[in-house]
């Protein structure tokens, strides 16, 4: 067999393993939390070398269908349903109803949301955050770091950076629970009316700390979203830096077609 034909055959076998196991996972034949057949079992079943099996297992990890635990083997991932992250989550009506953006979007998607506050306090503004806020790098800002859960599973981690001169006289923003409607409601109550939100999103591989925080397998993808909250006078008063488990979100936006 020529080298090209051999490579094509190996690819076919590798993809067959991926497709077969993915189909078993989606059908429930391999249930959530269930063990994936061992490397030796897969080698025997598909009559392939260990390298082909390892490549297939690596692919299944990358597409977030399985997770591997050292010394125990690979298991089907148990994850909550996909959640839509819609631009509608920032409607003022939600804030007036006492719902912060995360609770509003979780309510739309179903599931039980929860928030863990990891840190609230002053920090020196990182260079990129400072640039977006229009201040010098290292200037004091208020940071609020949270981890969000759905049905007990971590789905995203976010850090908000707020201008110190804007929030220093708003005590609720320094509390773990800023009250109904979240920090945006508190800002608007103190005269900082929000005119728009600007978001940039990119996909990348999770860093090791991010994979640990979000219970992701090595090599998993995340969505890195950075949002600016802009007031009526054009001032950016908050920058939110968010990392999301990519397999858990669909970004769903509406915007006008008019100029």
C-alpha positions in Angstrom: 0.0 0.0 0.0 1.4 3.5 -0.9 2.1 6.0 1.8 -0.9 8.1 0.8 -3.2 5.2 0.8 -2.0 4.1 4.3 -2.6 7.6 5.7 -6.1 7.7 4.2 -6.9 4.3 5.7 -5.7 5.4 9.1 -7.8 8.5 8.8 -10.8 6.5 7.9 -10.4 4.2 10.9 -9.8 7.1 13.3 -12.9 8.9 12.0 -14.9 5.7 12.2 -14.1 5.4 15.9 -15.0 9.1 16.5 -18.3 8.8 14.6 -19.3 5.5 16.3 -18.6 6.6 19.8 -20.2 10.0 19.2 -23.4 8.3 17.9 -23.5 6.1 21.0 -23.1 9.1 23.2 -25.9 11.1 21.5 -28.2 8.1 21.5 -27.6 7.4 25.2 -26.1 4.0 24.5 -23.1 5.4 26.3 -24.8 7.4 29.0 -23.6 10.6 30.7 -21.0 9.7 33.3 -20.6 6.2 31.8 -17.1 4.8 31.1 -15.8 4.9 27.5 -14.3 1.5 26.4 -10.6 1.2 27.3 -7.8 1.7 24.8 -7.2 -2.0 24.5 -10.9 -2.7 24.0 -11.1 -0.1 21.2 -8.0 -1.5 19.6 -9.5 -5.0 19.5 -12.9 -3.8 18.4 -11.7 -1.7 15.5 -8.5 -3.7 14.8 -6.3 -0.6 14.9 -3.1 0.5 16.5 -3.0 2.3 19.8 -2.0 5.6 18.1 -5.3 5.6 16.1 -7.3 5.0 19.2 -5.5 7.8 21.1 -6.1 10.2 18.3 -9.8 9.4 18.3 -10.1 9.7 22.0 -8.3 13.1 21.8 -10.8 14.3 19.2 -13.7 13.3 21.4 -12.2 15.3 24.2 -11.7 18.3 22.0 -15.3 18.3 20.9 -16.3 18.0 24.6 -18.1 14.7 24.4 -15.8 12.9 26.9 -13.4 13.8 29.7 -10.4 11.8 30.9 -9.3 11.3 34.5 -5.7 10.2 35.1 -5.6 6.6 36.4 -9.4 6.1 35.9 -10.0 6.4 32.2 -12.4 8.3 30.0 -16.0 9.1 30.7 -19.0 10.6 28.9 -19.3 14.2 29.9 -22.4 15.2 31.9 -23.1 18.8 30.9 -26.2 21.0 31.1 -28.1 22.0 27.9 -26.7 24.7 25.7 -27.6 28.2 26.8 -28.2 31.1 24.4 -26.4 34.3 25.2 -28.6 36.9 23.6 -28.3 40.6 23.3 -31.8 40.8 24.8 -30.3 40.0 28.2 -29.3 43.6 28.6 -32.8 45.1 28.2 -33.5 47.8 30.8 -36.9 46.0 31.5 -34.9 43.1 33.0 -33.1 45.4 35.3 -36.3 47.2 36.4 -37.8 43.7 37.1 -34.8 43.0 39.4 -33.1 40.5 37.0 -29.4 40.7 36.3 -28.3 39.7 32.8 -27.2 36.2 33.7 -30.5 35.4 35.5 -32.5 36.7 32.6 -30.7 34.6 30.1 -30.7 31.5 32.3 -34.4 31.9 32.8 -34.9 31.8 29.0 -32.8 28.7 28.6 -34.1 26.7 31.6 -32.0 25.1 34.2 -31.0 26.3 37.7 -28.5 29.2 37.7 -26.1 30.0 40.5 -23.4 32.6 41.0 -20.2 32.3 43.2 -18.5 35.6 44.0 -14.7 35.0 44.0 -13.5 38.5 44.6 -14.7 42.1 45.1 -12.2 44.9 45.7 -9.8 47.4 44.3 -7.1 46.3 41.8 -4.7 48.0 39.4 -6.2 48.2 36.0 -4.5 45.8 33.5 -3.2 47.5 30.4 -6.0 46.3 28.0 -8.7 47.0 30.5 -7.3 50.5 31.2 -7.2 51.2 27.4 -10.9 50.3 27.1 -11.9 52.3 30.1 -9.9 55.3 28.8 -7.6 55.5 31.9 -3.8 54.9 32.5 -2.6 51.4 33.1 -2.3 50.7 36.8 -5.0 53.1 37.9 -7.2 51.8 40.7 -10.5 50.3 39.5 -13.1 48.1 41.2 -12.9 44.4 40.2 -15.8 42.0 40.6 -14.9 38.3 39.8 -17.7 35.7 39.6 -18.1 32.1 38.5 -21.5 31.1 37.1 -23.1 27.7 37.3 -26.0 26.0 35.6 -27.5 22.9 37.2 -24.4 22.8 39.4 -21.9 22.8 36.5 -19.6 25.8 36.0 -20.2 27.4 32.6 -18.4 30.8 32.7 -16.2 33.0 34.7 -16.3 36.8 34.5 -14.5 39.8 35.9 -16.0 43.2 35.8 -13.7 46.3 36.0 -15.5 49.5 37.0 -14.2 53.1 37.1 -13.4 54.0 40.7 -14.6 57.5 40.5 -18.0 56.2 39.2 -18.5 53.5 41.9 -16.7 54.8 45.0 -19.9 56.3 46.3 -22.2 53.4 45.4 -21.9 51.0 48.4 -24.1 48.2 46.9 -21.6 47.7 44.1 -19.0 46.7 46.7 -21.3 44.0 48.1 -21.2 40.4 47.0 -24.9 40.7 46.1 -25.4 44.2 44.6 -29.2 43.7 44.7 -31.9 43.2 42.1 -30.9 44.0 38.5 -27.2 43.7 39.4 -24.5 46.4 39.0 -26.1 47.9 35.9 -29.2 48.7 37.9 -27.1 50.3 40.6 -25.2 52.4 38.1 -28.4 53.7 36.5 -30.0 54.5 39.9 -27.0 56.8 40.5 -27.4 58.7 37.2 -25.1 56.6 34.9 -27.7 55.7 32.3 -26.5 53.0 29.9 -26.8 53.7 26.2 -25.2 50.7 24.7 -23.0 47.6 25.2 -20.2 46.7 22.8 -18.9 43.1 22.8 -16.0 41.4 21.1 -15.8 37.6 21.0 -13.1 35.2 20.0 -12.6 31.4 20.3 -9.4 29.9 21.7 -8.1 27.0 23.7 -8.6 27.2 27.5 -5.6 27.9 29.6 -4.9 25.4 32.4 -6.4 27.6 35.1 -9.5 28.2 33.0 -9.9 24.4 32.3 -9.7 23.8 36.0 -12.2 26.6 36.9 -14.8 25.4 34.3 -14.2 21.6 34.7 -13.0 21.3 31.1 -10.9 18.6 29.5 -7.4 19.5 28.4 -7.5 21.1 24.9 -11.1 22.3 25.3 -12.2 25.4 23.5 -13.6 28.5 25.3 -15.2 31.7 24.1 -13.5 34.8 25.3 -16.0 37.7 25.4 -15.1 41.3 26.4 -17.9 43.8 26.9 -17.9 47.5 27.4 -20.8 49.3 29.1 -21.2 52.8 27.6 -23.3 55.6 29.2 -25.4 58.2 27.4 -22.5 60.6 27.4 -20.2 58.1 25.6 -18.2 57.1 28.6 -17.1 53.4 29.1 -17.9 52.8 32.8 -17.4 49.1 33.0 -15.4 46.4 31.1 -16.4 42.8 31.6 -13.9 40.1 30.7 -15.6 36.7 30.4 -14.5 33.2 29.6 -17.2 30.7 28.7 -17.2 26.9 28.0 -17.6 27.0 24.3 -19.8 23.9 24.1 -22.3 25.4 26.5 -23.2 28.6 24.6 -24.8 29.8 21.4 -24.3 33.5 20.7 -27.6 34.9 19.5 -27.8 38.5 18.6 -30.3 40.8 17.0 -29.5 44.2 15.5 -31.3 46.7 13.2 -30.8 46.6 9.4 -31.3 50.4 9.2 -28.5 52.9 9.3 
